[in-house]
Amino acid sequence: MLSTETDILHAAEAWRLSGRGVALATVVETWGSAPRPVGSHLVVDEGGNFLGSVSGGCVEGAVITEALDAIADGRSRVIEFGVADETAWRVGLSCGGRIRVFVERID
């Protein structure tokens, strides 16, 4: 079962208040067909625990890696994923769309 956006943001707050390093990834733009809509969130803690979803497949793993980097270096980043339809299945974008995700450390 997918958590609600409210659950995800509450988890981010609780994890941060407990002393964990936390990053929040947010879908900020989509083109064509995308697995998750603009405003979807994924929260990640310094231990690699996560809640929510911004896409799925290999994209989700790449976003988690970027979130861990953001926790470590404190820098926000915008990452974009998009593929041609013929390679979409291989990288986890079976819809062939593109997404842009903003990743930020929560202080």
N, C-alpha and C positions, 0 to 999 in steps of 0.2 A: 504494500500500500504506500502510495506517495504521500509524503507529509505536506501539509498546507504551508503556504508562504508564511503565515503567522507562526506556525510551529518552528519553521526554519529560523526565522528572526529571533524568536524567543530562545532557541538553542544557542544561537550566536551570542546573545547577551549573557545567558547563563554560563556558557563556557568561558567567556571573557572575564566575568565576575569571579569565576573560580580560579583565575590566574593563568589560564591557558592562552597561548598565542592563537589568534583566530584570524581567518581571512574570509571574506564574503565575495562570491562571484555572482554577477548579475547579467542576464541576457539584456543587452541594450539595443540590439538591432538584429533584424532577420531579413532575409531576402528569399523569395520563393517559399518552398515548403520547408518548415523547420520543425524538429521534434518537440521543442518547448517554446512558448511564446515570450515576447519581450516582458521583462519583469520577473522572470523565473530566477530562483536563487539556489545556490549551493554554498553551504557553509562548511569550512574545513578547519580542524584544529591542528596544532603543531605535531600531534602524534599521527596524523593522517586519517583520523576519524572524520566522517562527513555525513551530512544530511541534506537532502534535496536533490535537485537535478537541473542541469542546464542543457543537456543534450542526450547523452548516452554513448555507448560504445567507446571507441578510442578517444573521442573528444572529451568525454568526462574525465578520463585518466589524465589527459594533458592539462585540463583545467585544474585538477587537484595538484599536479606538479607545480603549476604556476602559482597556485595559492600558497603552497608550502614555501616557494621562493619569496613571495610577497611577505609572508610572516617573517622570514629570515632577514630580508633586506629593507623592509618597510616601504618599498616603492610600489605604487599602484601601476597597473598595466592594462592595456586593452589588447585582447587577442582575437584574431579572426580565423574562422574555419570555413572553408568552402571547397567543394570539389566538383569536378565534372560528373555527370550522371554515370558514366561508364566506370568510374573508380569509387563511387559513393559507398557501395556496400563494404569495400575493403577497410575504409577508415571510420565506419560507424555512422555515416550520414546517408542512410538508405533512401532518404527523401531527395537527395541531390541538392538541397538548399545550402544556404550560407548563414552563419551566425557571427555576431560580434559580442564578446563577453568582457565586461569590466571586472577586474579583480583588485581588491583592496584589503589591506590589513586593517583590522578593527582594533583601535586603541581605546 
